[in-house]
Amino acid sequence: MTRRFAALLLALTLVGSSAVFLVGCSEGGGEVEDTTTPAAEQTEVSESAESVAGDVGAAPGQVPPPFTLKDLDGGDVSLTDFEGKVVVLDLWATWCGPCRVEIPFLVSLYNDHRDEGLVVLGVGLDRGGAAVLAPFAEEYSVTYPVLVADRAVPAAYGVRSIPMTLVIGRDGRVAHRHVGFTPAIGEQMEREVVALLAVGAEGA
């Protein structure tokens, strides 16, 4: 049993067995959005329907909207701070069951690949801000930066369901987008990250 699978199994146990069937929560409160469309099909729909919307956005091929947000220590963190890195950008909230399942996976992914140029950023959408996010991050032993979203972030990224996780290549463009989380999505995401880390690694 791999460490990542063990972490997923533990998270599913902590959240409850019903979390296995959850794909995503609506951004306003814990509703399940979709449990039937496979992740690969969701990505293909996103690419074909939204990649023509403009150069800046959350669809594959676009440049993600820039931001400068506070981390849990009150410091400023900008997306542009990580140019040339592979970035996994996770928009989530503490009340979202699938988000709680995804976080141990992201911790493991970050710990395994950070030395290869991977950055994971968690953007917390909780209205309570750092007061809610900080104890949660400590409880879940989150090792990557957790940022406090402002009101502009959900609108800029078109957040309708969470977790919404973008995998951003070294070129600064969205390579993949995932809405919701299951172990299968996690496996796919790791394959995507490993492939992107191999691109231009010599000069990173």
N, C-alpha and C positions, 0 to 999 in steps of 0.2 A: 504494500500500500504506500503510495507516494505521500510526501508531506502535504502537498496541495490537496489531494483527495481527502486526506485525513482532516485537514482544516475545513474543507467544504462539508464533510460529514458532521463534524462538531458544530458548525454554524447551523446546519439544517436541524440538528437536534435541539440547539438552544432556541431557535426561532419557533420550532414546531413543525411537525410533519406536513402540515398544510402548505408550508412554504415551498415544498417541492413543486407544487403546481402553480405557484405565482410567477408571473412574468414581469409585471410592472405595477407600480402604484400611480394613480393619478396625482398630479402635482399638488392638488389641493387637499388631499386627504387619504387614504389607504385603499382606494378601490382597485380591483384587478382590472387591467386594461384589456389584455388579450392573452389567451392561453393556447391558441390553436395554430397560429402562423409560425413556422420554423424561423429561427433567427436568420438563416441564410436568405430566405425569401423576403424578410423584412428589409434586409440590407439592400437587396436588389431593387425593391420598390423605391427605397429612399434614393438610391443612386439615379434611377431613371426619372423620377418625378421631380427631384429637387436640385440636382446638380446644375441645372440651367438657371437657377434663381438668381445667381450673381456670384461674384468672386469671394464674398465674405459671408460665412454662414456655417451651419453645423452639418451640412451634407458632405458625403465623400467628394473629394476634389476641391472643396472650398477651403479658404483660410479661416480658421475659427475667429470669432469676434474677440478683439483684444480686451483685456481687463487688468486692473490693478486692485487687488483685494487684500484685506488684512488676514494674516494667519492667526493662530490661536495665541501667539505671544504678542500680537499687536503690530507686527512688522508688515511692511508692504511687499507683496509678491505679484509680479506681472507675468503673464504668459510668455512675453518676449524674453524673459530671463533665461529661457530654456531653449534658445535657438540652437539648432544642430543636434538636439536630443530627440529620442522617441518619447512621446508624452502620452500617457493614458490619463485622460481628463474625465473624472467621474462626478456627475451631478447627482446628489443624493440627499436623503434626510433621515434622521434617526428613527422616525415613526414608520418608515417603509420596510416591510418584511424582506422583500428581495434585496434591498440595499444592505441590510444586516447580514444576509447570506453572502453577498458579493464581497464585503470588506475583508474578511479573512483571506479570501482568494487574492485580492489585490495586495494585501500585506505580503503574502508569500511570493507573488509575482515580482513585486518590487525588490524584496530582499534577495531573490535569486538572480535578478538581472540589472540591478542598479549599477554595478561595476562595468556593465557593458554599454551604459549610456541611457538606461531607462529612467524616466521620471514619472511618478504617479502623483497626481494632484487631486485631492478630494475637495469639491466645492459644496459645502453644506448649505442647504436651502431652508433649514429650520428658522422660524421666525424669532426664536430665542437667541440666535446667534451663538457666540462663543460660550456663553453660560450653559448652553445645552450641549454644544458640540464637544467641548473640552473633556467633560467627564466621560462622555461616550467614547471618545478617542482613547482615553486612558484605559477604560474597561476592555476595549477591544485590542489594545496594544498596537495602535496604528503607528507605523514607523515613517510614513510619508507625510508631506505637508497637508494639513487640512485648512482650507480657506473659508471665510465667512462671506457668503454671497450677498450682494446688494440687490436692490429691486430690479436693476437693469439686466442682470445676468439671465434669469429665466426667459425674459422677453427676447433678448438678443440671440439666445440659443434655441428658441422655439420649444421650450420644455413643456410637454404635455403629460408625460409619464416618466417616472423614475424607477430605478436608476437609468440615467442616460449616460452612456460611456463612449467617449470618442477616443480612437486610437490615431494619434497624429504622428506623421513621419518626420524624418530629419529635415525635409524640405518645408516644414511648417504648414502642411496641408492635411486636412482630415483624410485619412486612408480608409477608415472603417467606423461605422457607428452602430452601437447596440442599444436597444431599448429594452429594459428588463434584465433579469439575470436568472440563469439556470446553470447547472454544471456543464451542460453542452455548450452554452454560450461562453463559459469560462475556458473550456478547451479550445474553442475556436479563437478566442481572444489571445490566448498564449501563442498559438501558431502564428497569428498575425504579428504579434510583438516580436517574436524570434525572427521572422522574415524581415521585418523593418529594421531591426538592429543590425542585420547582416549587410544592409545597404549603406555603403559609404562608411563602414565602421573604421576603415583604416585611417580616414581623415578626421574622425570625430574627436 
